[in-house]
Amino acid sequence: MKVEIPERTAPLRLYYRFRDELCSVIDVDDKSRSVQVKNYTENLLKRAFGIVEEPTYEQYKEFLESRCFPRSRDKMKLMLRELELPFYDPFMIIEKTNGRMAEDDFWLQIER
């Protein structure tokens, strides 16, 4: 099955995948705080924002944080040091980890 990727509408694009399956494409403009999402699966559990078709910028920020270790994690400073990051920033963490988590097979690819 050939997937049609829409033309980019913002400076930042994220591809949200489950293993090799493209689930959602997210276009983000941080300046205008706008987010657009195109889903490629009917499975709500595999969509970046689930049932939400028009996510807010705040929902996007929450989504990013959900793909990182928690802010309150024990020994967080050690983890940040391992990632060579000066402070906790979900986007910067995802740039280093691709949003991979130990408990699932989802990940993010970033395109600028």
N, C-alpha and C positions, 0 to 999 in steps of 0.2 A: 504494500500500500504506500503510495507516494503522499507525503505530507507537504501541503502548501504553506510556506512560512510567509506571513504578511510583511510588507515593507516596514522598515523601522520607523517609528513615529517619535522617538525620543533619543537622547544621547546615550542611554544605557539600556541594554537588553540582557535579560536573564532567561536561560532555558532551564526549565525544571523537569528533571528526568527521573524515571523509575527504572533502574538498571540502564538498558539501552533505549527504552521507550520514552519518546517525547510526550510529556503530559501537559505542560503549559509554557507559553512564551509570555514574558512580562516585560513591557516597555516602561521605563521610569525616567521622568524628568524631575530631578531634585530641585531645580530652581523654581519651577511652577508647582511642585509637589503633586504632579499628576502621575497616575498609574493606569495602564491599560493591560488587559490580559486576554490572551486567546488560548482556549483550552482545546486539547486534542484527544481527550478521553471523556467518556460519559460517566466513568467511575469517579464519584465525588471524593472518595478517599485518596485518589491519585492527583487531584487538582490542587494547584498551589493554594487557592483560597476556598476550596470546597464548593459550597453552594453559591458563594458570592461571585457575581459576574462583573461587577464594577467596584473593585476594591478602592478604599481610600488610601491616602499616603500613610496614615497611621496603621492601617491593616497591613500594608506592605512592610513597614518597619517591624511590626509584630511578627510577621512571617519570617523576616530575616533573623530575628532573634530566636525564633523557634528552631532554626537550623544551626544553632550554636550551643556550646555548653552554657549553662546558666550563669548569670552575673554573680549569683550567690555561691557558686561552687567553691568547695574547700580547695585551697592551694591554687586559686585562679591565677595569681601572679606568676606562679611557676609555669602554668600553661601558656600564659601570654609571653613569657620569656622564651619558651620553646618555639613559639610561633614568630618570635622576634617582633612583637608588637608592644608599643609603649603603654597602651591602655585598652580597655574593653570597648570595641566598636564592632557590632555584628557584621557590617559589610567588609571591613578589613579582615575579620576572622574567616569569612566565607571566601574571600580572595585566596587565603592560604589553604583552606580545608575543602573547598568546593561544596561546603555545606553538608559534607558527609557526616553521618552520625553512626555510632556503633550499633544502634538497634534497628536500623532500616536500610533500604537500598536506594533511597532517594538522594539526589545530588543536584548541584547547580553549576551551570556553565555561564560565565560572564563574558559579554561582548560589549566593548566600548566603541 
